[in-house]
Amino acid sequence: MTFLAAAVPGPTAVVAGLRMQPRMPSLSITALALLPATGMLVLFYSLAIHTHRSLGGWPTTIGTHGFPPSLVTHSNLAFGYFAVVLMLNLVAWPTVTALCVFIRRWRIGIYYLGVYALSFVAAFGAMLLAPSPFLYWWWD
């Protein structure tokens, strides 16, 4: 759902933001906009590696029953991060984007919000490349 919600507004915001800016976008702020999606991807794949190494293969059951404590902590951290990011993407991102559209001084932020949205689309696509047994466990 988040993927579809960002797939159209993300590129639109990037293009509109570039057209509104009198100068080139800041590299440091662009990197900051990429950070949450990068963190999500790192947590996801580090959990996949941790899961495979700790269990000697992919999970065969749904849930964390029988997982070592460190793996349970890692999965809780990843799930918590994903929940917070999902809420930000569904509530805060559209609100801030609307504010940037309507408040002239904030319009420079539209580009960065577009980069933020596109980074999540790319991260979600990269997550789909994970092994299917892990994805099956992750989504359930």
C-alpha positions in Angstrom: 0.0 0.0 0.0 2.8 2.4 0.9 4.5 1.4 -2.3 1.5 2.4 -4.4 1.0 5.6 -2.3 4.5 6.8 -3.0 4.9 5.5 -6.6 3.1 8.4 -8.2 3.6 11.4 -5.8 7.3 10.6 -5.3 8.4 11.3 -8.9 5.9 14.1 -9.2 7.4 15.8 -6.1 10.9 15.4 -7.3 10.2 16.9 -10.7 8.1 19.7 -9.3 10.7 20.4 -6.6 13.5 20.7 -9.1 11.5 23.1 -11.2 10.8 25.3 -8.1 14.3 25.5 -6.8 16.5 28.4 -7.9 19.6 26.4 -7.2 20.8 22.7 -7.1 19.4 20.6 -4.2 21.6 20.1 -1.2 23.5 16.8 -1.2 23.5 16.5 2.5 19.7 17.1 2.8 19.2 14.6 0.0 21.3 12.0 1.8 19.3 12.7 5.0 16.1 12.1 3.0 17.5 8.7 1.9 18.5 7.7 5.4 15.2 6.2 6.7 14.7 3.9 3.7 18.3 2.9 3.8 18.0 2.1 7.5 14.8 0.0 6.8 16.7 -1.9 4.1 19.7 -2.5 6.3 17.5 -3.8 9.1 15.5 -6.0 6.8 18.5 -7.7 5.2 20.5 -7.9 8.4 17.5 -9.7 9.9 17.4 -12.1 7.0 21.1 -12.9 7.4 20.7 -13.2 11.2 17.7 -15.5 10.8 19.4 -17.8 8.3 22.6 -18.1 10.4 20.8 -18.5 13.7 18.3 -21.1 12.6 20.6 -22.8 10.1 18.0 -22.1 7.3 14.8 -20.1 6.8 12.0 -20.1 9.4 9.5 -22.9 8.9 6.8 -21.5 11.2 5.1 -18.2 11.6 6.2 -16.1 14.5 9.3 -16.2 16.6 8.6 -19.3 18.7 11.9 -21.2 19.2 14.1 -18.3 18.1 17.2 -17.4 20.1 16.7 -14.2 22.3 19.1 -12.1 20.2 17.1 -13.0 17.0 13.8 -12.2 18.8 15.2 -8.8 19.8 16.5 -8.1 16.3 13.1 -9.0 14.7 11.2 -6.9 17.3 13.5 -3.9 16.5 13.0 -4.4 12.7 9.2 -4.8 13.1 9.0 -1.7 15.4 11.1 0.4 13.0 8.9 -0.7 10.1 5.7 0.2 12.0 7.0 3.7 12.9 8.1 4.3 9.3 4.8 3.1 7.9 2.9 5.5 10.2 5.1 8.3 9.1 4.6 7.5 5.5 0.9 7.2 5.8 0.2 10.2 8.0 3.1 12.6 8.2 4.4 12.5 4.6 1.1 13.5 2.9 0.6 16.2 5.6 4.0 17.8 5.2 3.8 17.5 1.4 0.5 19.4 1.5 2.0 22.1 3.7 5.0 22.4 1.4 2.6 22.9 -1.6 0.6 25.6 0.2 3.3 27.5 2.1 5.5 29.3 -0.4 8.6 29.3 1.8 8.4 25.6 2.3 8.2 24.7 -1.4 11.9 23.9 -1.5 11.1 20.8 0.6 9.0 19.2 -2.1 12.0 17.9 -3.8 13.4 16.3 -0.7 10.0 14.7 0.2 9.9 13.3 -3.3 13.4 11.8 -2.9 12.1 10.4 0.5 9.1 8.8 -1.2 11.1 7.4 -4.1 13.7 5.9 -1.7 11.0 3.9 0.0 9.7 2.7 -3.4 13.2 1.5 -4.2 13.7 0.0 -0.8 10.4 -1.9 -1.1 11.4 -3.2 -4.5 14.8 -4.3 -3.1 13.0 -6.1 -0.2 11.1 -8.2 -2.7 14.4 -9.7 -3.9 14.9 -11.5 -0.6 14.5 -15.3 -0.5 10.8 -16.3 -0.7 10.8 -18.4 2.5 12.1 -15.4 4.5 9.5 -13.1 2.8 6.8 -15.6 3.6 7.8 -15.5 7.3 8.2 -11.7 7.2 4.8 -10.8 5.8 3.0 -13.2 8.2 
